[in-house]
Amino acid sequence: MKTILATTATALVLSAGVFSPAVANEAAIKARQSLMQLYAFNLGQLGAMAKGTMEYDSGAAQAAADNLLAAASMNQMAMWPEGSDNVAMAGKTAALPEIWTTFPKITESSQALVAAAESMASVAGNDLDSLRGAMGEIGKSCGGCHKSFRASND
């Protein structure tokens, strides 16, 4: 019985560090960076088709647009805990503290991406001109967050 208690106590002490705010913030940062990679992967295909550097394929365009919409529509609240910005977590993220200090402005920007992704998903598989027409709103919605809430790479 003493062995079980000692083992349980040791496990609890060791696991306490796993749930620390810093570790939780790092996990949130990794999750949202992974989400941004999904956005970039699907937008890369759509953008390449729109630019003509990749042949337009209605099935692939529709799949990329649907994936983008699914990713943008996810509940991301757990990925953005306060304190997971580029000041508190220097070197780990480009997220500016303004995300939290100007809330709910970030929510409006996020909703703009969902609306643009819905528009893209409704036309991407139709034809190249429709896809090209929807790219502008996608770009604006991405810029709406990146310009205001992401540190510059410069």
C-alpha positions as CSV (number, residue, x, y, z in Angstrom):
1,M,0.0,0.0,0.0
2,K,2.9,2.4,0.8
3,T,4.4,1.7,-2.6
4,I,1.1,2.6,-4.4
5,L,0.8,5.8,-2.3
6,A,4.4,6.8,-3.0
7,T,4.0,6.0,-6.7
8,T,0.8,8.0,-6.9
9,A,2.3,11.0,-5.0
10,T,5.4,11.0,-7.2
11,A,3.2,10.9,-10.3
12,L,1.1,13.8,-9.1
13,V,4.2,15.9,-8.3
14,L,5.8,15.1,-11.7
15,S,2.6,15.8,-13.6
16,A,2.0,19.1,-11.9
17,G,4.7,20.6,-14.2
18,V,2.9,19.3,-17.2
19,F,-0.1,21.5,-16.5
20,S,1.9,24.7,-15.8
21,P,0.8,27.8,-17.6
22,A,4.0,28.0,-19.6
23,V,3.7,24.4,-20.8
24,A,0.0,25.0,-21.6
25,N,0.8,28.2,-23.5
26,E,3.5,26.4,-25.5
27,A,1.0,23.6,-26.4
28,A,-1.5,26.3,-27.5
29,I,1.1,28.1,-29.6
30,K,2.0,24.8,-31.3
31,A,-1.6,24.1,-32.0
32,R,-2.3,27.4,-33.6
33,Q,0.9,27.3,-35.6
34,S,-0.2,23.9,-36.9
35,L,-3.6,25.4,-37.8
36,M,-1.8,28.2,-39.7
37,Q,0.1,25.6,-41.6
38,L,-3.1,23.9,-42.6
39,Y,-4.4,27.3,-43.8
40,A,-1.2,27.9,-45.7
41,F,-1.2,24.4,-47.3
42,N,-4.7,24.8,-48.6
43,L,-4.4,28.5,-49.6
44,G,-1.1,27.6,-51.4
45,Q,-3.0,25.2,-53.7
46,L,-5.8,27.7,-54.3
47,G,-3.4,30.6,-54.8
48,A,-1.2,28.6,-57.2
49,M,-4.3,27.7,-59.3
50,A,-5.4,31.4,-59.2
51,K,-2.0,32.5,-60.4
52,G,-1.7,29.9,-63.0
53,T,1.4,28.2,-61.6
54,M,-0.7,25.1,-60.9
55,E,-3.3,23.8,-63.4
56,Y,-6.8,24.4,-62.2
57,D,-8.5,21.2,-61.0
58,S,-12.0,21.6,-59.8
59,G,-11.9,18.7,-57.4
60,A,-8.6,19.7,-55.9
61,A,-9.8,23.3,-55.6
62,Q,-13.0,22.3,-53.9
63,A,-11.2,20.0,-51.5
64,A,-8.7,22.8,-50.6
65,A,-11.6,25.3,-50.1
66,D,-13.6,22.8,-48.0
67,N,-10.5,22.1,-45.9
68,L,-9.9,25.8,-45.4
69,L,-13.5,26.4,-44.3
70,A,-13.3,23.4,-41.9
71,A,-10.1,24.7,-40.3
72,A,-11.3,28.3,-40.1
73,S,-14.6,27.2,-38.5
74,M,-12.9,25.3,-35.7
75,N,-13.4,26.6,-32.1
76,Q,-10.0,28.0,-31.5
77,M,-10.5,29.6,-28.1
78,A,-8.3,27.1,-26.3
79,M,-5.4,27.9,-28.7
80,W,-5.3,31.6,-27.6
81,P,-4.8,31.7,-23.8
82,E,-3.7,35.0,-22.4
83,G,0.0,35.1,-21.9
84,S,0.8,33.2,-25.1
85,D,2.0,36.2,-26.9
86,N,5.4,37.2,-28.3
87,V,6.3,39.2,-25.2
88,A,5.4,36.6,-22.6
89,M,6.6,33.7,-24.8
90,A,9.5,35.5,-26.6
91,G,10.9,33.5,-29.5
92,K,8.1,31.0,-29.6
93,T,5.3,33.0,-31.4
94,A,4.7,36.1,-33.4
95,A,1.3,36.7,-31.8
96,L,1.2,40.3,-30.5
97,P,-0.3,41.1,-27.0
98,E,-2.9,43.3,-28.9
99,I,-4.9,40.1,-29.5
100,W,-5.9,40.1,-25.9
101,T,-5.9,43.8,-25.2
102,T,-8.2,44.7,-28.1
103,F,-10.6,41.8,-27.7
104,P,-13.1,41.3,-29.4
105,K,-11.5,42.8,-32.5
106,I,-9.7,39.5,-33.1
107,T,-13.1,37.7,-33.1
108,E,-14.3,40.0,-35.9
109,S,-11.2,39.3,-37.9
110,S,-11.7,35.6,-37.4
111,Q,-15.3,35.8,-38.5
112,A,-14.1,37.6,-41.7
113,L,-11.9,34.6,-42.5
114,V,-14.8,32.2,-42.0
115,A,-17.0,34.3,-44.2
116,A,-14.3,34.5,-46.9
117,A,-13.7,30.7,-46.6
118,E,-17.5,30.1,-47.0
119,S,-17.5,32.2,-50.2
120,M,-14.5,30.4,-51.5
121,A,-16.0,27.0,-50.7
122,S,-19.2,27.9,-52.5
123,V,-17.3,28.7,-55.8
124,A,-13.9,27.0,-55.9
125,G,-15.0,23.9,-57.7
126,N,-17.1,25.9,-60.3
127,D,-14.3,27.3,-62.5
128,L,-11.1,29.2,-62.4
129,D,-12.6,32.6,-62.7
130,S,-14.8,32.0,-59.7
131,L,-11.9,30.8,-57.7
132,R,-9.9,33.9,-58.7
133,G,-12.8,36.1,-57.7
134,A,-12.9,34.7,-54.2
135,M,-9.2,35.0,-53.5
136,G,-9.4,38.8,-52.7
137,E,-11.6,38.3,-49.7
138,I,-9.4,35.5,-48.4
139,G,-6.4,37.7,-48.7
140,K,-8.1,40.6,-46.9
141,S,-9.2,38.4,-44.1
142,C,-5.8,37.0,-43.6
143,G,-4.2,40.4,-43.7
144,G,-6.8,41.6,-41.2
145,C,-5.3,39.5,-38.5
146,H,-1.7,39.4,-39.6
147,K,-1.3,43.2,-40.0
148,S,-2.8,44.0,-36.6
149,F,-2.0,41.0,-34.5
150,R,1.2,39.4,-35.8
151,A,4.7,40.7,-35.3
152,S,6.5,41.4,-38.6
153,N,9.2,39.1,-39.8
154,D,11.3,42.1,-40.8
